[in-house]
Amino acid sequence: MSQTTPDQPLDADARRTALEVMATLANVKRIAADQILRPAGVPDALVREFLTGRDATTGQALTKRQAGALILEQLARAGTDGPVIRKLVDLATRWDSFHLAAEEFKARAVVQKARELAGVLADSDARERERHEQTERARADRERQDQNNAFRKQSELLLAQFDHAALSTDHHQRGYFLEDLLGRVFTLHGISVVRSFRRNDGGEQIDAAFALDGWHYIVECRWRDKPADGRDLDGLLGQIGRSGNQTMGLFLSINGWSQNVVPLLKQNRDKGIILMDGVDLRTVLAQPFDLKRMIKAKLTALNLDAEPYLPVSSLT
């Protein structure tokens, strides 16, 4: 038997070898069915055809070779021949029952051919796996690049809207815009956010809320010409106090806060508020900078250093 060469179709060579396995290794059909066909995954209906099928022209029983060829043909039509062919070849590489064959030397030659082919198939499988992995890596890279591009475009759009709002003289409308913008930024960065809502029978207005790492955060937004002062934080402190134990606050003031705000927060026994200003928000949009990373860094500064405000500049 000739070895497979690079210019020979591997499938055809494997098919011929599989046919020889069915026709040669066991002389008796029933033994071939039990020890070769069924272990290779040939469906029962085709096994019965192998055992009892007859030639449509002569009416004579099909030879093992004829029946085997019909099995491969029907499997090919169903698109299921590949696994069966490989199992037949693999079974032959481990075959040592040469006494079952009508011609032992011919059976040994088939086994030798199967062993040679098994090596070729293994190399082919390895190359195919590598091609598949390369294709999957390329697809994943494209998807990641597409996601990054979409993320960046959305960030650029939000940044343009933020800069446009900075020129607005309608302070009331600008405040509503900030709540909406912040919600869209959080969503873009994969943080589950609850938009503006009321609680306590409508007596309490919450600008926004979000969840991160098992904690809930109530958000207070300010976009006024003057920096926020301690009284502006009193409302957020009260909202946190009326919430569950795993609730903290994020105070966003685009124009920052007065000099007394940070010392007052440090004096507060329940240090549950982190501060964010317009520079922080604009950096998240302009670079873009990972919002989750920024919030976690601010939280670390609060918990370990008792520092309620960590500027994003210390992270970039």
C-alpha positions in Angstrom: 0.0 0.0 0.0 1.3 3.5 -0.9 1.7 6.2 1.7 -0.3 9.3 1.6 1.5 12.2 -0.1 0.7 15.9 0.2 -0.9 16.1 -3.2 -3.3 13.2 -2.5 -6.7 14.0 -1.0 -6.6 12.9 2.6 -10.3 12.2 2.8 -10.1 9.9 -0.2 -7.1 8.0 1.3 -8.8 7.7 4.6 -12.0 6.5 3.0 -10.2 3.8 1.0 -8.4 2.6 4.2 -11.7 2.6 6.1 -13.3 0.4 3.4 -10.3 -2.0 3.5 -10.8 -2.2 7.3 -14.4 -3.3 6.9 -13.7 -5.7 4.1 -10.5 -7.3 5.2 -9.9 -7.6 9.0 -12.7 -10.0 9.7 -13.8 -12.6 7.2 -17.2 -13.3 8.7 -19.8 -10.5 8.3 -21.3 -10.9 11.8 -17.9 -10.7 13.5 -17.0 -7.7 11.4 -20.3 -6.1 12.4 -19.8 -6.7 16.1 -16.1 -6.0 16.4 -15.5 -3.3 13.7 -18.7 -1.6 12.5 -20.6 -1.1 15.8 -17.5 0.0 17.8 -16.8 2.5 15.0 -20.3 4.0 15.4 -21.9 2.7 12.3 -25.7 3.1 12.8 -27.7 -0.1 13.4 -29.7 0.3 10.2 -26.6 0.4 8.1 -25.1 -2.6 10.1 -28.3 -4.6 9.2 -27.8 -3.6 5.6 -24.2 -4.7 5.8 -25.4 -8.1 7.1 -28.4 -8.7 4.9 -28.1 -6.4 1.9 -28.3 -7.9 -1.6 -27.2 -6.7 -5.0 -30.2 -5.0 -6.8 -29.1 -6.5 -10.1 -28.1 -10.1 -9.3 -30.0 -10.6 -6.1 -26.9 -12.0 -4.5 -25.7 -11.1 -1.0 -23.5 -8.0 -0.9 -19.8 -8.6 -0.3 -18.2 -6.9 2.7 -16.5 -4.5 0.3 -19.8 -3.7 -1.5 -21.7 -3.3 1.7 -18.9 -1.2 3.2 -18.9 1.1 0.2 -22.6 1.6 0.5 -22.2 2.4 4.2 -19.6 5.1 3.5 -21.8 6.5 0.7 -24.9 6.8 2.9 -22.9 8.3 5.8 -21.3 10.8 3.4 -24.8 11.9 2.2 -25.8 12.5 5.8 -22.5 14.3 6.5 -21.6 11.9 9.3 -18.9 9.8 7.5 -15.9 11.7 9.0 -16.1 10.5 12.6 -16.9 6.9 11.6 -13.9 6.8 9.1 -11.6 8.1 11.8 -12.9 5.5 14.3 -12.4 2.7 11.8 -8.8 3.8 11.1 -8.1 4.2 14.9 -9.6 0.7 15.6 -7.4 -0.8 12.9 -4.2 0.7 14.5 -4.9 -1.4 17.6 -6.1 -4.6 15.7 -4.4 -7.8 16.6 -7.0 -10.4 15.8 -5.5 -11.4 12.5 -6.8 -15.0 12.8 -10.2 -13.6 12.0 -9.1 -12.5 8.5 -9.4 -14.6 5.4 -5.9 -13.4 4.4 -3.7 -12.6 7.4 -0.9 -10.9 5.4 -3.5 -8.7 3.7 -5.0 -7.8 7.1 -1.6 -6.9 8.5 -1.0 -4.7 5.5 -4.3 -2.9 6.2 -3.3 -2.4 9.8 0.1 -1.0 8.8 -1.6 1.4 6.4 -4.0 2.5 9.1 -1.1 3.2 11.5 0.6 5.3 8.8 -2.6 7.1 8.0 -3.3 7.7 11.7 -0.1 9.7 12.0 -1.1 11.7 8.9 -4.5 12.3 10.3 -3.0 13.4 13.7 -0.8 15.9 11.9 -3.7 17.1 9.8 -5.8 17.5 13.0 -3.1 19.5 14.7 -2.9 21.8 11.7 -6.6 22.2 11.6 -6.8 23.0 15.3 -4.1 25.6 14.8 -6.0 27.1 11.9 -9.2 27.1 13.9 -7.5 28.7 16.9 -5.9 31.3 14.7 -9.3 32.0 13.1 -11.0 32.3 16.6 -8.2 34.6 17.8 -8.6 36.8 14.8 -12.4 36.8 15.2 -12.0 37.7 18.9 -9.5 40.4 18.1 -11.9 41.9 15.5 -14.8 41.8 18.0 -12.7 43.4 20.7 -11.5 46.0 18.3 -15.1 46.7 17.2 -16.2 47.0 20.8 -13.3 49.3 21.6 -14.1 51.5 18.6 -17.8 51.6 19.5 -16.9 52.4 23.1 -14.5 55.2 22.1 -17.1 56.7 19.6 -19.7 56.7 22.3 -17.3 58.3 24.8 -16.5 61.0 22.2 -20.1 61.7 21.7 -20.8 62.0 25.4 -17.7 64.2 25.8 -18.9 66.5 23.0 -22.3 66.8 24.7 -20.6 67.5 28.1 -18.4 70.3 26.6 -21.5 71.8 24.9 -23.4 71.8 28.1 -20.6 73.6 29.8 -21.4 76.6 27.7 -25.0 76.6 28.6 -26.5 79.4 30.8 -29.6 77.3 31.6 -28.4 76.0 34.9 -31.6 74.1 35.7 -31.6 72.3 32.4 -27.9 71.6 32.8 -28.6 69.8 36.1 -31.1 67.4 34.4 -28.6 66.9 31.6 -25.9 65.9 34.1 -28.1 63.2 35.7 -28.8 61.7 32.2 -25.2 62.0 31.1 -23.9 60.2 34.3 -26.4 57.4 33.8 -25.2 56.9 30.2 -21.6 57.0 31.3 -22.2 54.4 33.9 -24.0 52.1 31.5 -21.3 52.5 28.9 -18.7 51.3 31.5 -20.8 48.3 32.4 -22.1 49.5 35.7 -25.7 48.8 36.5 -27.4 52.2 37.3 -30.8 53.2 38.5 -31.8 56.6 37.0 -33.4 59.4 39.0 -36.2 58.1 41.3 -38.2 58.9 44.4 -38.7 56.9 47.6 -40.3 57.2 51.0 -43.8 58.0 49.5 -42.3 60.4 47.0 -40.8 62.6 49.8 -37.2 61.9 48.8 -35.6 62.5 45.4 -32.5 60.4 44.5 -30.5 61.6 41.5 -29.1 58.2 40.7 -27.9 54.9 42.2 -25.6 52.1 41.1 -24.3 48.8 42.4 -20.6 47.8 42.4 -18.9 44.8 44.1 -21.9 44.1 46.3 -22.3 47.7 47.5 -24.9 50.2 46.6 -24.1 53.8 46.0 -26.5 56.8 46.0 -25.4 59.6 43.7 -25.9 63.3 44.2 -25.2 65.5 41.2 -24.3 69.2 41.2 -23.5 71.5 38.3 -23.5 75.0 39.7 -21.3 78.0 39.1 -20.1 78.0 42.7 -18.3 75.0 44.3 -20.5 72.8 46.5 -20.3 73.4 50.3 -20.9 71.3 53.4 -24.7 71.9 53.3 -24.9 70.4 49.8 -23.5 67.1 51.2 -26.0 67.1 54.2 -28.7 65.8 51.9 -26.6 62.9 50.6 -25.5 62.0 54.2 -29.2 61.9 55.2 -30.1 59.6 52.3 -27.3 57.2 53.1 -28.3 57.2 56.7 -31.9 56.2 55.7 -30.6 53.4 53.5 -29.3 49.9 54.2 -25.9 49.2 55.8 -24.2 48.4 52.5 -24.9 51.8 51.1 -22.4 54.6 50.3 -22.6 57.8 48.5 -21.0 59.4 45.4 -21.1 63.2 45.4 -20.5 64.6 41.9 -19.9 68.4 41.7 -18.7 69.5 38.3 -17.1 72.7 39.8 -15.7 71.0 42.8 -16.3 72.0 46.4 -15.3 74.6 49.0 -12.2 74.1 51.1 -14.2 73.0 54.2 -15.9 70.0 52.5 -13.0 67.5 52.6 -12.1 68.3 56.3 -15.8 68.0 57.3 -16.1 64.6 55.6 -12.9 63.5 57.4 -14.4 64.5 60.7 -17.5 62.4 60.0 -17.4 59.1 61.9 -19.3 57.3 59.2 -17.0 57.9 56.2 -19.4 56.8 53.4 -19.0 59.4 50.7 -16.5 59.6 47.9 -16.1 62.8 45.8 -15.9 63.2 42.1 -15.5 66.5 40.1 -15.8 67.6 36.5 -12.1 66.8 35.8 -12.7 63.2 36.9 -15.8 62.9 34.7 -14.1 64.6 31.7 -11.1 62.3 32.0 -13.3 59.3 32.0 -14.8 60.5 28.7 -11.7 62.0 27.0 -9.1 59.3 27.4 -11.3 57.2 27.9 -10.5 56.2 31.5 -12.0 53.1 33.1 -14.8 54.3 35.5 -14.7 51.2 37.6 -11.0 51.6 38.2 -11.5 55.2 39.3 -14.3 54.4 41.7 -12.4 51.5 43.3 -9.3 53.7 43.7 -11.4 56.4 45.3 -12.9 53.8 47.6 -9.5 52.5 48.6 -8.3 56.0 49.4 -11.4 56.5 51.6 -11.1 53.2 53.5 -7.3 53.1 53.9 -6.3 56.8 54.0 -9.6 58.4 55.2 -9.4 60.5 52.1 -12.8 61.2 50.5 -11.3 62.8 47.4 -8.7 61.1 45.2 -8.1 63.1 42.0 -8.0 61.1 38.8 -4.7 62.8 38.0 -3.1 60.5 40.6 -4.2 57.5 38.5 -3.3 58.6 35.0 
